[in-house]
């Protein structure tokens, strides 16, 4: 670690500043993860001391967007963990098809690759026309990227492989148009998507859903915050609604577990069976 690295106690000071000055509450995020990302930012922006770093955070609102962008994790891909999407196709969508209107919340959607994946699944199941996907994230910059639906063309080969492994039967390239080094996904896919900022730490429920997807977000929270967010999801789900988490995340050992039944031994998908 560099000589001028931000110390553990200074991380707490910075996070309190963020909460006090701007309302961003990162205080219950995993300390080790926060320390790693804040030190990367400290080094990248070449601050000579913690005092100058803190002064910038407290006194330069324009810097805060950059700060939030850098310390929130935005690693994702289309049809990430294809077996998860195959389970959605086979076990969840046939049940959602019985509803006259389908509401889905994709929490922590990052740059939107998995949102477009969900829209493709719904379209192929002939359900997109009666669905709405609420795609939310704390980071407004990544939401803007998600709205545009433009991703590097270099990723399309991997995304196509993921799509096929998830049970896709069509030509994946039909869902986007390629131009230079980028692929722009068809606007028809996002007509049923509402992109909006939402902070899982401080914001409450805003609707009742049949499916909530929040993958690879909880791993960056401490246990208390994980429990708080899972309670929020439980309260936001209709009876018999579904919750999909990331491969390293679980409802086990939480206060909400007794309300849910895992529908697949391998995939992290639960159904809410009691209030």
N, C-alpha and C positions, 0 to 999 in steps of 0.2 A: 504494500500500500504506500502511496506517495506520502512524503513528509507533511504536506499541507492538507492531507485528506481530512474530510469532515468527520469529527469524532461522534461516537454514539450519543452522548448527551447533547451535542449540537444538532443532531438530527431531530431530536425532540423539540428543541427551540424553534427550528425552521418550520416543522409541521404545525406547531402552535401558532406561529406567525401566519401561515397559510390559512388556518382556520379563523383567526382573529381578524385578519385584514380582508380576506376574500371569500370566506365561507366554505373553502375546500377542506374537508375533513379526511386527512390521511392518517390520523393518529392511531387507528386500529389496524392499519395495514401491517403485514409482516415486517418487523424491524430490519431483519437481515436483507430482505429484498429492497426496502427503502434505502438502506445505507448504501447498498451496491449501486443503485440507480442515481442517487443524489451525488455520490462521489464521481460517477462517470460524468455527470453534468458539470460538476465543479471543475473537473479536469478539462473537459471539452471546451468550456467557456473561459478557461485560463484566468480564473480568479486568483489573485496573489494571497488572499487570506479569507478565512471564514467571515470576518467582520464585513468585508466588502461584498461577499456573496450575500450575506443576510441583508445588508443595506439595499442591495439591488432588488431582492425579493420584496422587502417591505415598502419600497418607495417607487418602484417602476411597474405600474400595472401592465404596461405593454410587454414586460418580460414574463409575466405570469403565464400567458398562453403557452409560451415556449417551455416554461418549467413544467406545466401540466402535461404537455405533449411528450416530454422526455421521460417523466417518471411514471407514466401509465404505460402498461405493456400492450403492444399492438402487434402481436404475432398471430397470424391466422392464415387459412387457405380455404379454397372451395372444397366442399365435401370432405373436410378434415375428419380423419378416422372414418373411412367409407362404411365400415360395418355399422356405425351409429346411424347413418342415413339409411342404410338398408333396413335396419330395425324400424326406423320411422315409417318407411314405405310400407312395410309388411304388417306392422303391429299397431301403429298409431293412426296413420292416415285413414285406414278403413273405418275406424271408429269416429274420427272427426267428420267423415263424409256423411254421417247420420245427422249432423247438426245443420239447421237452416243457415247459420252464419258462423264463421270460424274466426276467433280472435287469438292471435299468437303474439307473445312478447319475446323478442330476442334481446336480452339484457347484456350489456357489455359487448355490443356488436362490432366494435373496432371499425375497420375500414370496409366492412360489409360483405366480405366474400361468403360468409356462411348465411347471410340474409338472402343473397341471390341464389345460393344453393337451395334454401328452403322454398323460395319462389318457384324454382324449376321443379322441385318435387311436387308442389301443389298444382302447377300447371299440367304436369304429366298425369296427375291423378284427377284432372278436370275439377279441381277445387279452388283454383286461384280466384276465379270470378266471384266466389262468395266468401272470400277470406280478407282479412286485413292483418298485416304484420307491423307491429310497433317495434322499431329498431332503435335502441337507446344506448347512449354511452356518456360518460362524464366529459369526454374529450371532444369539443366541438370541431376541432380540425379534422379528426378522423371521420366524423359524421359527414362533413362536407365532401370528403373523398368518397365515402360510401354512396352519397346521393348521386354522384357523377357516374358511378358504375364503370370506371375505367381502370383496368389493371394491366400490368406488363404482359406483353404477348409471350415473353419467355416462360411465363408460368403456365400457359395454356396446356402444354403437353402433360404436365403433372396433374393439372385440374381435370383434364379429360380422362386420364387413367383413374383418378379418384371417382369421377362420375360413373364410369363403367363399373367399377368395383362396388358402387353403391346401388347398383341395379338399373342404371340408366340404359335405355334401349335405343336412344336416338343419336344423331350426329351432334356431338357437343358443340361443334363450331357453328351450328345453326342458331345458337343462343347469343352470338356476339358478332360484331363486324370488326375486322382487323384493319388498322391503319398505322403504318410505320411501325413503331415499337410497342403499340398498345392495342388492347382489345376493349371495345365498348359494348357492354351488355345491352340487350334489347330493352328499350324503355317500357315495353309492355310488362316486363317482369317487376318493375318497381312502381307501377301505377297503384298497386295495393299495399305499398309500404309507406309508413309514416316514420321518418327519421326525426328524432327529437332528443335533446339533452336530458339525462336523468342520472342522478347521483344515488347509487345504491346505499350509500352510507347515511345520507340525510333526507332523501326524498321518500315519500310513502307510495302506497299503491294508487294507481290511477285508472284501473279498469278491472274486469273479471275475465279471465282467460281460460281457454281449453288446453293451451300448450304454452309452457314457458321454457325457453332454452337459454341457458347461461353456462357457457363452457369455458373452462380454463381461466376463470376470473377469481373464484373463491380460493384457489391455491395461494393467492397473494394476500389474503386476509388472515388475521389471527383468529383463534377459535371463537372468541366472543362476537366478532363481526360476522363470521361465517354463520353463527347461530341466528344473529339478527336478520341477516339477508335471507336465510332459508325460511324464517318465520314470515318475512315479507312475501316471499314467493308462495308459501302455503296460503296466506290470506288472500293472495291475488288469483288463486286458481279456483275454478268452479269445482264442485264435487265431481269426481271421476275425471278431472283434468290431469294432464301429464306434465312432468318436469324432467328435462334432459340436462345432465351435467357433463363435465369433462371427464376424461378417462381416469384422472387421479383424484377425482372429487367424489364425495359420498354423502348420503343422508344418514348412514349408520353412526351411532354414538351421538346423535343430535336430539334435541327435544321434539323435533317434528317427525321423527322416523316412524312413530306408531300410527301416523295418519296416512302412511303411504305403503304401497306394495311394489317391489321392483318387478317389472314385467319381463325382464330378460336377464338371465344369469350373468351374461357377459357385458351387456351395454348398460350404461348408467342412465336408465330411463325408469322413472317411478310413476305410479298412478295414485292420485289422491283418493283414498277409499273411506275416510272418515273426517269429520269436521273437528 
